[in-house]
Every structure is written in structure tokens, then in C-alpha cells.
């Protein structure tokens, strides 16, 4: 009876560890997707003017830097959040 309880305890602890690992992985993946989305939205926002038309050549050269800065600021917020 004792070996059966020991085996069941080991399996229960292993299943709990797996569930925790998978939830942490899912949370990190969601955070990385938020960073990517913020960068894409920042770049797209800088490509278009306020009336919804495509902005001039100057805006298209600024879009990558806006995307990078948005990604970095979002990544900094994500890395500071408690996990």
C-alpha cells in the first residue's frame, strides 16, 4: 500500500510541475505577442496621417524607429511585471 501511495504522490507532483511550467510558458508567449503587436501598431500609426491617408516619405522612414521604441518600452513593462 505504501509503494502505491508513494507512486501516486510522485505522479501528482510531476503533473503539478508540468501544469505550472506550461502556464508560465503560455504567459511568456502572450507577453512576447503583446510586444510584437505594440511594435506593429506603432509602425503602422506612424505610416498614416491623422486623416487616414498614407503619410509622406518622411513618415515611412520614421516608422521603423517608432516600432522599435514601442517594442522596447512594452518589453520593459513586461519584464518588470511580476510573474
C-alpha positions, 0 to 999 in steps of 0.5 A: 500500500505504501509503494502505491501511495508513494507512486501516486504522490510522485505522479501528482507532483510531476503533473503539478510541475508540468501544469505550472511550467506550461502556464508560465510558458503560455504567459511568456508567449502572450507577453512576447505577442503583446510586444510584437503587436505594440511594435506593429501598431506603432509602425503602422500609426506612424505610416498614416496621417491623422486623416487616414491617408498614407503619410509622406516619405518622411513618415515611412522612414520614421516608422521603423524607429517608432516600432522599435521604441514601442517594442522596447518600452512594452518589453520593459513593462513586461519584464518588470511585471511580476510573474 
